[in-house]
Structure formats: C-alpha cells, structure tokens
Amino acid sequence: MKEIFIADLAGFDEGRVFDGFFLLLSKQLRTTKTGKPYLCLVLCDKTGQLEARVWDPADSRIAKEVQRGDLVKVRGCVSRFDDRLQIKVEQLRRAGPGEVDRADLMPATTRDVDELWNELTGFVESFTQPDLKRLLTTLMGDSELAQAYREAPAARQLHHAWLGGLLEHVVSLLKLADRVAPQYPMLHRDLLLTGVILHDIGKVRELKWDIGFEYTVEGELLGHIQMGVALVEKTIESLPDFPGRLRTLVLHMILSHHGKLEFGSPKLPMIPEALVLHYLDDLDAKMQAMSREFEKSAKEGKAADELTGKVWALDQRQLLNTRAWLGEEEPENPEAAQQPELFPAGEIGT
C-alpha cells in the first residue's frame, strides 16, 4: 500500500531516506558539465510529478531493468538544486504484483465518476428534441466509448488534466449551460447541451492515459476537433432519418467551440448556441486553472499579497485571489476540491 506521496516530499528534510512507489514517466541518460553520466528520471503519482537522479548508473541495474511506464519502488532522499526539489535515488526496482494500486499513481478526479455519469445521462433524459436525444443515447450506449469518456482527461496539461477530467468538465459545463439557456429565449436548450457533451468527445481518441497523459499519433496529426466531428458524423449516418439541418448544427458546435481561428477553431461560432458554448467552455477552463494556481499558492504558505498565481502566457497578466487578499475564506464547494497537477501549467485555455 502506498504511504508516501510526492506531495509529502516537500515537507521532508534533505537527506531523510524514504521508500515509496511511483510510476516511471521517463528515463534519460545524461551527462553533467564535467562529463559524468547520470540517469534523469521523472516519477509521478496522483499528487504530482518530480525529477529524480541516479548519480552512478554505470554500477546500477536501473538503466537496464526498468523502463518508462513501469511501476517502481524507490529508496532515496530528497534534495534541492536551484531551489527545485529532486529525489536522489539510492535503490530502485520494479514493483511486484499487488504491491501498489495503479490508481494511486495517476491523478484522478476526486468526484464520484458514477455520480458524474448519472448527472450527464440525467441531462440527456431531460431532452425534448427526440433526434438529439437519440444521437446522444446511441453514443453513450457504446460501452467502449462510454468507458473512455468516463476515464479521459480533459487535456494533457492545461485544465482538468486528470483521469475523469473530461467528464468532470462536461458536467460542470452542463450545469452552467442549463442556467444560461432560460436567460436567452433564442437559445435551443437541447442543442446547446448537445454541443457541451460532444464538443470535446474527440479527446477520447486524441489522448492516451496509460502512462501519464500524451497524444496519440492520430491525435497529433488530426486533433480532437476533427476526430470528434468524424466520430459524430459516423454515428449520425447510422441513425435513420436524422434531420440534415440538425446534423449541420451539431457539427458546427464541435467545429467552432474554440471560438477563434488562431485558437485552432476551423470555424467561428455562427449560431447563438455555438457562441454560448465557446464562452462557457473558455470560462470553465480558465476558472479551474485559476483555482488550481490559488490552491498551490495556499499550500506553499504564501502571504495573501503574493497569492497572484502564475503569469498567464497569453498576455502576461497576474492573477489576484481577491478573497485571500481581503482576508476572507472561500465558501465550501464540494465540486471544487483540490486537484493534483501532473504536468506543469502552460497556457490557460480550452
């Protein structure tokens, strides 16, 4: 059973020896400035990732016996270099069967996945448009696709980058969209919610999550928008008498949800539902990423005046946590539980 997590190591004194189980994300042979070889490893668990060093790989079986994707048991200690935490590895081996639960080694949603899935299917059941309901029931009725939808991260590193992240993101968007729809009578509520459920469905094939979160070859070459459109088009073709105009609108929702051509959107939003989807999607992604930065600052014990998060790569803005700055506590929200970060944060977007 795993007892020590990467998040715990920041509180360890340098030189304190520990044993822990981790997932090996990468292994590279490098050399120091003086030409001495060493192994650079990246280890992770559900609370984050950390670099590790094997300083004498020539006399170690590690270089040959463990490979990327292995579950490993490490004996070592923490050290700091340029104010960055590292693990100095003394011993390392593959974990034996049953020694560690793989679920402890990958970041995952803290929400109950069955509960999230029931919320999603509950929205579909509320549809009054029969063809949209038929489309989503068919897609979600595919057991392989449904399982992937329940497991997939919403992104490799930008937002909701954990197992179940896609489903968590979509359910959050469904709640937002269902509140916005009554405010604007021009909106077709079922079409908007359909766009919410399908806008990122291509990510179940764009991404893979067996060893960390990475792009598939097809994902690199095609992207989730094109892959999502192809998946939905194929499903629509299997449904007798699906209305042609409705097909066009559904596909437009997927094609335009990034909102701008420079953000990789093949089309700009040209219907009210697509415009609302784009803004809500962008809002949910940015608010989740912002929340993560504030939580990280709080965990690091920074003063309120420092709780500005990271600089946004988009326009160099700094983020200020207004409640922390005012000395107020945030209201409890079970859906906003702290989430681990497996990969470094980059641009915040969809």
N, C-alpha and C positions, 0 to 999 in steps of 0.2 A: 504494500500500500504506500502511495506517495505521501510523504510528510513534509518535505521541504520544497517550496515553490520558488520560482525566480523572483517573484515579488518580495519574498522574505529576505533575499540575499543582501538587499540594500542596508538592512539593519545589522548585518554580520560584521564583526571586527575583522580587519585584514589578518590573514594567517590562520583564521579559525577553520579547521578541517571539518568537512561535512560529506555525507553520502547522499546522492539524490538521483532520481530518474528523470530523463529528459528525452525529447525527440531530436534527433540529429538532422538539422536542416541543410547544413552544408559542411564540406571538409576540403580545405585547400592547403597545399604545401607552399609555404612562403619562405622568404629569407629576411633576416634582419639587415640593418645598414652595414653590419660588419661581415655579411655573407653567411651567417649561421642559419641553417634551416630550422623551421618550426611549423607545426600544424596549427592552422587557424580554423576553429570550429564555430558554428553557430548552433546553439542549443535553445530549445523552446519548451514551454509548457503552456497551460491555459492562461497563465497570468502574464506572459510576455516572452521575450527572447533576449539572449545575451551571448556575446562572443566569449570564446574560451581559447586557451592556448595550451599546446603540448610543446614544451620547450626542447625536448630531446627525442624527436620522433625516430631517430636512427636506431635507438635501442628499444623501441616500443613496437608492440604488435598492433597498436591502434591504426597505424597507417594502412594496414592490410586487412584487418579483421572487421572493421566497422565501416559502413557505407551510409551515404545520405539516405534518410528515411528509416534508419534503424532506431528502435527504442533502446536507450543505453542507460547503464548505471555508471555514475561518475563519482569518484572520490577526488576532492580537491579543496581549494580555499579561494576566497575572493581576494582580489587585489584591485588597485586603481591605477590607471595610466592616463595622463592628461585629463584628470577628473572624471574618467569614464570607468564604470565598474566592469570587471572581467573575472573570469574563472581561470585559475591556474590548475590545470588537470594533473593529478598525480597518477591515477589509475582510471581506466575506462574499459568497459566490456559491454557486449550486447546483453540486454535484459532477458531473463528466462521467461518461459510461458507462465502467465499468471502473476508475475512479479509486480506489474503495474497496469493500471487501466488506461487504455489509449485516450479515453475521454478526458483524463486529467492532463493530457499533453497537448491539446488543441484548444484555443479559445472558443467559447461557445456562449450562446445566449443564456442569460440567467432566467429567462421566461420559460414557462412550460410549453414545449413545442406542440403537444396535443391540444392545449388550450388555444394557442395561436391559430392552429389549423382549424379548429372548430369556429373561431371567430371569422376566419376567412370564408369558410363554407357557409356560415350563417348569413354573411352579406350576400353571397350568391343566391341563397334560398329566398332572399327578400326581393329579388329582381321581379319586375312585372313584364319586362320585354322578353318574350319566350325564346327568341333566337340567340340573344346574348347569354341567357341562362343555359341554353343548350350547348353553346360553344364552351363555356367555362366548365360545365358539368362533364363534358367529354374530355377536356384537357386534364382536369383534376382527377378524373376517373382512371387515368392511365397510372397504374401503380408505380412504375419506374420513374415517370416524370414527377409524380407527386412526392415520392421519396426524395428525389433530388431537390425539389423545390423546398422541402422541409429542412434539408441539410445545408444548402448552398449559402456561402457568404454573399453579402450584397455587393462587395467589392474586394479587390485584393488588399488594399490598404487605405482607401480614402474614408469610407464610412461604413458602419455596421460590418466590419471586417472580422466576422467570427461565424462559426457554424450556427445556422439558423438565422443569420443576419438578414438574408433576403426576406424571409417570411416575417421577421420582426418589423423590418422597414415597411413592407407592404401593408401589414395590419395597421401600423401607425398611420400610413397614408390613407387607408380606407376610412379610418375614423375622422381624419381631417376632411377628406372629400365629402363624406356624408354630412358633415356640419356645414360645409360651404355651399353645397348644392341647393338647399332651400333658400339661401340668400339671393340667388340669381335665377329667376324663373326660366331664363333662356337655356339653362343647362339641362341636358339629358342625363339624369342621375345615373341610370344603369350603364350608359356609355362611358361616363366618367369613371365609374368604379371598375368597369371592364378594362379601361386603359391603365388604371392603377395596378390591377392584378397582372396584366400582361406586359407592361412597359419594360420590365427587366427579365422576362422569362428566358431570354436568350442566355442569361448568365449561368443557367444550369448546365450549359454546354460550352460557354466561353471559358469558365473557370474549372479548375480541379482542386480538390482539397484533401487528397490523401497524404501529402507531405507538404505541410504549410499550404499557402494559397498561391496558386500560379495560373497562368493562362494555358489553355490547351493550344495545340498548333492551329486548329481551326479558329480558336478564339483570337489568336494573334493575327491571323490572316483576314478574318471576316468581321469580328467584333460582335457584341451581343445584340446590337440593333438589327443587323442583317440576319443573324441567326434566329432571333425572336420572330421576325417577320416570316422567315421561311417555315418555322415551326407552326405558327398560327395559320398561315396560308394553307399548309398541308392539311391541318385539322379542318378548316372551313371547307376545303374541297371534298372532305369525307362526309359532310353533312348535307343531306338532300335539301334542295330549295332554300339554301341560305341566301338572304337578300343581298344582291350585288352592291347596293349603295351602303348597306350596313357594313359589309366586308371592307369597302374603301375607307370608311370612317374608323373602323377598328385598326386597320393597318396604319392609317395616318397618325393615330395616337402613339403607336410604337415608334414610327419613323421620326416624329417631331419632338419627343419628350425631352431631349437635351436642350431644346429651345433656340440655339444659335448655331449657325453653320460652323463657326470657329470652335465650338464645343463638340464637334463631330456629329451634329444632327443633319441627316440627309435632307430634311425638310423643316421649314419654320412652322410653328403652330398656326393653323389657318382655320380652326374651328374653336368655339368657346371652350369645349371640354379639353382640347389639347393644350390650350393656353393655361387653364387652371391646373392641369396635371403637371405641366412643366414647373410652374411656380411652387406648387406644393411639394413636388419631388425635390427641388432645389432647397426649399425651406427645411424639410425634414433631414436631409443630408447635412446641411450646414449646422443646424441646431444640435444634432447628435455629435458631430465633430467638435463643436464648440464646448458642449458639455463634457466631452472626454478631456479636453485640454484643461478646463477648470478643475475637474476631478484630479487630474495628475498634479496640478499645482498645489491643490489642497493636501494631497497625500505627501508631497515633498515638503510640506510645512512652510510654504512661503507666506510672507506677510500679505495682508489684504491689498496694499498698494502695488504688490507685484503680481497679483492674480490677473494677468493680462493674456495668458495663453501664449501660443506661438505666433510669430509673424505669418500672416497669410501670404502665400506665394503669389496670389492673384494680383494684389495691389499694395502689399506691404502694410496693411492695416494692423494695428494692435487691437486685441480684444480685452475689454474690461468686464470683469464679473461684477455687475452692479450690486447684487445682494451682498457679496462679500465685502465690497468697498464701503457699503453703507452699514456693515456690521449686522446684517440680517441673515437669519438662517433660511435656506431654501425649504419650501414646503415638501413634505414627504410625497414621493410618487413612486409606487411600486414598479411602474413601467420604465423608470429612468434609473434603474440600478446601475452601479458602476460596471463598466465593461473593460475587459483586458485589451491590451494593444499588442498584437503580434508583430506588426511591421511598423516602421517609422511613419509618422504622418507626413503627407505631402500636400499637394493642392487640395483644398476642400471643394468638393463639387459632386456631381452626380455621375 
